[in-house]
C-alpha cells in the first residue's frame, strides 16, 4: 500500500504546489495591473502563466522524483524526460515573455508619439528580431540542451557544438537563397525601406504591407487578395512606396472634355466640392488644362488626402462629381465623336445588286 500511496502523495503534492504558485503569480500580476492602469506589461505577462507552471512542475517533479521511491527499471529515462520537459518549457516561457515585453514596448512608444511611420518601423523591427531570437537562439539552445541530457546523445550534442563552423559553411552553400532572404529581411527592418502598414505598388498591384517574415513579405491587395513575395525582391527591384516620408498622398483625376468646357467654373465647383469631403485633408488642390488635341482637351484635377485609402475614395468621388456637373450644366462640353451623314443616289443603289 505504501508503494502506491507515497508516489501519489509526491506527484499530487508537487502538482498542487505548482498550480498554487501559478495562481499566486497570476494574482500578483492582476494586482499590479490594477495599481498601474497605465502600464500594459502586467496584463501581457499573464500569458506566461501556463509555460511557467509547466516548467515549475517539470523541475519540481524532477527534484522530488527520488522521494517517490518508485525504483523502476528506467528511472534515469524518466528523469531525463522531466528535464527535457523543463528545458522546453523554459524556451516556451522565454518566447512568451519576449513577446510580452516587445508588445509593451511598442504600445508605450505608440502612446508617446504621433508619428505613425516610426511606430510601424519599430513594429517591423521587433517582429523580425523576435523571429530571429526564437528560431536561432531559443530553439537551438533548447535542442542542444536536450541532446546533452541523454548520455547516449551527449557525444552527438558535443560534436554538433564543435562542428558548428563546418555546418555553417555547408548550410551557407546549400541555402544561399534562404540566407539572402534573411539578410534582406534584416536590411528591410533596420534600413527603413519598407515597413508593416506601408502602402506599396509592386508588380502592378496596389496594396498594404501586412506581414514581414525572415523569408517572405505579404502584401494585402485592395481587393483582399494576398501577394506573397521573397524579401530579397525589395532589395533588388524597384517598387513604389506611397508611405515613404509620410502617409499623405496627392491624387489625380484626368478628364477628356470638349474645347467649350468652362474651365474656371469647373475649377470653382471642384473647390466647393472638396470642402465638404471628409477625405480631403486641405493641404492642396488644383485643376489645370494639361493637354489639347484637335478634338478635345485634357483636364487634370489634383487633391490631397491623409493616406492612400482616402485618396482612392476621393479620386472616385471627384471624377463622378465633375462628370455629373458637366453633364447637368454644360452637356455640350462632353467629348464628341465627329460623324457625317452620307447620301447614296438612286443609280448607286441600282448598281448594288449587280456587284453582289
VENTAPE-V135351 format. One record per backbone hydrogen bond with DSSP energy under -1.0 kcal/mol. CO is the residue of the C=O (numbers start at 1). NH is the residue of the N-H. E is the energy in kcal/mol with one decimal. If there is no record, write none. Layout:
co:nh:e
CO:NH:E
CO:NH:E
//
This chain:
co:nh:e
1:5:-2.5
2:6:-2.2
4:8:-1.4
5:9:-2.8
6:10:-2.5
7:11:-2.8
8:12:-2.9
9:13:-2.3
10:14:-2.2
11:15:-2.5
12:16:-2.6
13:17:-2.4
14:18:-2.3
15:19:-2.7
16:20:-2.3
17:21:-2.4
18:22:-2.2
19:23:-2.4
20:24:-2.4
21:25:-2.5
22:26:-2.2
23:27:-2.5
24:28:-2.4
25:29:-2.1
26:30:-2.3
27:31:-2.5
28:32:-2.4
29:33:-2.2
30:34:-1.9
31:35:-2.1
32:36:-1.9
36:39:-1.6
40:44:-2.2
41:45:-2.7
44:47:-1.7
45:48:-1.8
46:49:-1.3
48:52:-2.1
49:53:-2.4
50:54:-2.3
51:55:-2.4
52:56:-2.8
53:57:-2.6
54:58:-2.4
55:59:-2.6
56:60:-2.8
57:61:-2.6
58:62:-2.1
59:63:-2.1
60:64:-2.7
65:68:-1.2
74:78:-2.0
75:79:-2.3
76:80:-2.1
77:81:-2.2
78:82:-2.3
79:83:-2.4
80:84:-2.5
81:85:-2.5
82:86:-2.1
83:87:-2.2
84:88:-2.6
85:89:-2.4
86:90:-2.2
87:91:-2.1
88:92:-2.4
89:93:-2.9
90:94:-2.4
91:95:-2.1
92:96:-2.4
93:97:-2.6
94:98:-2.4
95:99:-2.3
96:100:-2.2
97:101:-2.5
98:102:-2.5
99:103:-2.6
100:104:-2.3
101:105:-2.4
102:106:-2.3
103:107:-2.4
104:108:-2.5
105:109:-2.1
106:110:-2.3
107:111:-2.1
108:112:-1.4
109:113:-1.4
115:119:-1.5
116:120:-2.4
117:121:-2.2
118:122:-2.4
119:123:-2.4
120:124:-2.2
121:125:-2.5
122:126:-2.8
123:127:-2.0
124:128:-2.1
125:129:-2.6
126:130:-2.4
127:131:-1.9
128:132:-2.3
129:133:-2.8
130:134:-2.6
131:135:-2.7
132:136:-2.6
133:138:-2.5
134:139:-1.7
137:141:-2.5
138:142:-2.5
139:143:-2.5
140:144:-2.4
141:145:-2.4
142:146:-2.2
143:147:-2.0
144:148:-2.0
145:149:-1.0
150:153:-1.1
153:157:-2.5
154:158:-2.5
155:159:-2.3
156:160:-2.2
157:161:-1.9
158:162:-2.3
159:163:-2.3
161:164:-1.1
163:167:-2.4
164:168:-2.3
165:169:-2.0
166:170:-2.4
167:171:-2.9
168:172:-2.2
169:173:-1.9
170:174:-2.5
171:175:-2.1
175:179:-2.4
176:180:-2.4
177:181:-2.0
178:182:-2.1
179:183:-2.6
180:184:-2.4
181:185:-2.5
182:186:-1.9
183:187:-2.2
184:188:-2.4
185:189:-2.4
186:190:-2.3
187:191:-1.6
195:198:-1.9
198:209:-2.8
199:242:-2.6
200:207:-2.5
201:240:-2.2
202:205:-2.0
205:202:-2.3
206:222:-1.6
207:200:-2.4
208:220:-3.3
209:197:-2.4
211:218:-2.8
215:231:-2.1
216:213:-3.0
217:229:-2.5
218:210:-2.7
218:211:-1.4
219:227:-3.1
220:208:-2.6
221:224:-2.3
225:221:-3.1
227:219:-2.7
229:217:-3.1
230:233:-1.5
231:234:-1.3
232:235:-1.3
233:236:-1.1
233:237:-2.0
240:201:-2.2
243:246:-2.0
249:305:-2.5
251:303:-2.0
253:301:-3.0
255:299:-2.9
257:297:-3.0
258:261:-1.6
261:263:-1.5
262:266:-2.2
263:267:-2.5
264:268:-2.2
265:269:-2.3
266:270:-2.0
267:271:-1.9
268:272:-2.3
269:273:-2.3
270:274:-2.5
271:275:-1.6
274:277:-1.4
284:304:-1.5
286:302:-2.6
288:300:-3.2
291:298:-2.7
296:293:-3.1
297:257:-2.0
298:290:-2.2
298:291:-1.2
299:255:-2.6
300:288:-2.3
301:253:-2.3
302:286:-1.9
303:251:-3.2
305:249:-2.0
307:311:-2.1
308:312:-1.8
309:313:-1.9
310:314:-2.6
311:315:-2.3
312:316:-2.0
313:317:-2.1
314:318:-2.7
315:319:-2.4
316:320:-2.1
317:321:-2.4
318:322:-2.8
319:323:-2.0
320:324:-1.9
321:325:-2.7
322:326:-2.4
323:327:-2.2
324:328:-2.0
325:329:-2.6
326:330:-1.9
330:333:-2.0
331:334:-1.3
333:258:-3.4
345:349:-1.8
346:350:-1.9
347:351:-1.2
351:355:-1.6
352:356:-1.7
//
